[in-house]
Amino acid sequence: LTGCLPLPFAWLITTELSSPFLNIRWFLINSGRGDTGMMHATNVAFALSFFLSRVLLYGVGVVHLALHTPHLFSAALRPRLSPYLAAIVCAQILFGYGLNLTWASKIYKMATATRQGGAGRPDEREPLNAADGAPVKTPIKANLSPNQP
């Protein structure tokens, strides 16, 4: 990809700018720091970097690639890149953008739910009673480990 399509490779690799923030989020959540200021700052950085790199930059790259697709299939590139391989690469890039748009909508929904009073992911929220909307009181689970006296 780098020898035949250097510009698409450049903007594709740039989309990884959001990955460090995703990894930091994972670490904070799994180390019990999901309700900290650091988590909030990381969420903002992740959402911004995801939107800028994986939605905006990737979208501009897809449009640029679409405008220059005939060049990909020209005779000048055939020794390096067969038309079939070029078609496969273009399709994978397009499907990747669709995946990024799907994730972007999920990130947006999580961000707006949190701002509107939700606690993040739906499976992490306190369960509500269907009849009156009040929080359901769940019993404390006993430690039933066989090693306990």
C-alpha positions in Angstrom: 0.0 0.0 0.0 2.8 2.5 0.8 4.5 2.0 -2.6 1.4 2.3 -4.7 -0.9 4.5 -2.7 1.3 6.7 -0.5 -1.3 9.4 0.2 -4.1 7.0 1.3 -1.6 5.2 3.5 -0.7 8.5 5.1 -4.3 9.5 6.0 -5.1 5.9 7.0 -2.3 5.7 9.5 -3.1 9.2 10.8 -6.5 7.9 11.9 -4.8 6.0 14.7 -4.3 9.3 16.6 -7.4 8.3 18.6 -6.0 4.9 19.7 -3.9 6.1 22.6 -6.9 7.8 24.2 -9.0 4.6 23.7 -6.2 2.6 25.5 -6.1 5.1 28.3 -9.9 4.9 28.7 -9.6 1.1 28.9 -6.9 1.4 31.6 -8.9 3.9 33.7 -12.1 1.9 33.5 -10.4 -1.4 34.4 -8.4 0.1 37.2 -11.5 1.5 38.9 -10.9 5.1 37.9 -13.9 5.5 35.6 -15.4 8.4 37.6 -12.4 10.6 37.7 -11.5 13.9 36.1 -8.8 12.1 34.2 -11.5 9.9 32.7 -13.6 12.9 31.7 -10.5 14.5 30.0 -9.6 11.3 28.3 -13.2 10.9 27.0 -13.1 14.4 25.6 -9.7 13.8 24.0 -10.9 10.5 22.6 -14.1 11.9 21.1 -12.4 14.9 19.5 -9.5 12.9 18.1 -11.9 10.2 16.8 -14.1 12.7 15.1 -11.2 14.7 13.6 -9.1 11.7 12.4 -11.6 8.9 11.8 -14.6 10.8 10.5 -13.3 14.1 9.1 -9.8 13.3 7.8 -10.9 9.8 6.7 -13.9 11.2 4.9 -11.8 13.8 3.1 -9.4 10.9 2.1 -12.3 8.8 0.8 -13.5 11.7 -1.3 -10.0 12.3 -2.6 -9.6 8.6 -3.4 -12.9 8.5 -5.2 -12.0 11.5 -7.3 -8.7 9.9 -8.3 -9.9 6.3 -8.7 -9.4 6.3 -12.5 -5.7 7.0 -11.8 -5.5 3.8 -9.7 -6.6 1.7 -12.6 -4.4 3.4 -15.2 -1.8 1.5 -17.1 1.0 3.3 -15.3 0.2 1.5 -12.0 -0.4 -2.0 -13.4 3.2 -3.2 -12.8 2.8 -2.3 -9.1 -0.9 -2.7 -8.4 -3.3 -4.9 -10.4 -6.8 -3.5 -11.0 -8.3 -6.3 -8.9 -6.1 -5.5 -6.0 -6.8 -1.8 -6.3 -10.6 -2.5 -6.3 -10.2 -4.7 -3.1 -8.1 -2.0 -1.4 -10.7 0.7 -2.3 -13.6 -1.4 -1.1 -11.8 -2.1 2.2 -11.1 1.6 2.7 -14.8 2.4 2.0 -16.0 -0.4 4.5 -13.5 0.9 7.1 -15.1 4.4 6.8 -18.5 2.9 7.3 -17.3 1.1 10.4 -15.8 4.4 11.7 -19.2 6.2 11.1 -20.9 3.4 13.0 -18.6 3.8 16.0 -18.9 7.6 15.7 -22.6 7.4 16.1 -22.2 5.1 19.2 -19.6 7.5 20.7 -22.0 10.4 20.1 -24.9 8.6 21.7 -22.8 7.7 24.8 -21.5 11.3 25.1 -25.0 12.8 24.9 -26.5 10.2 27.2 -23.8 11.0 29.8 -24.5 14.8 29.5 -28.2 14.2 29.9 -27.8 12.4 33.2 -26.9 8.9 32.1 -23.9 7.2 33.6 -22.1 6.0 30.5 -22.7 2.6 29.0 -26.2 1.3 29.3 -25.0 -1.9 31.0 -23.2 0.1 33.7 -26.3 2.2 34.7 -28.3 1.4 37.8 -31.3 -0.8 36.9 -34.7 1.0 37.0 -38.1 -0.4 38.0 -40.3 -0.6 34.9 -43.4 0.4 36.9 -42.3 3.7 38.5 -38.8 4.4 37.2 -37.3 4.2 40.6 -33.9 2.5 41.1 -34.1 -1.2 41.8 -32.4 -2.2 45.1 -30.2 -5.2 44.4 -29.2 -7.4 47.3 -25.6 -7.6 48.3 -24.0 -10.8 47.0 -22.4 -13.0 49.6 -19.0 -14.3 49.1 -19.6 -18.0 48.5 -16.0 -18.9 47.9 -15.2 -22.4 49.3 -12.0 -21.0 50.9 -13.9 -18.8 53.3 -14.7 -20.1 56.8 
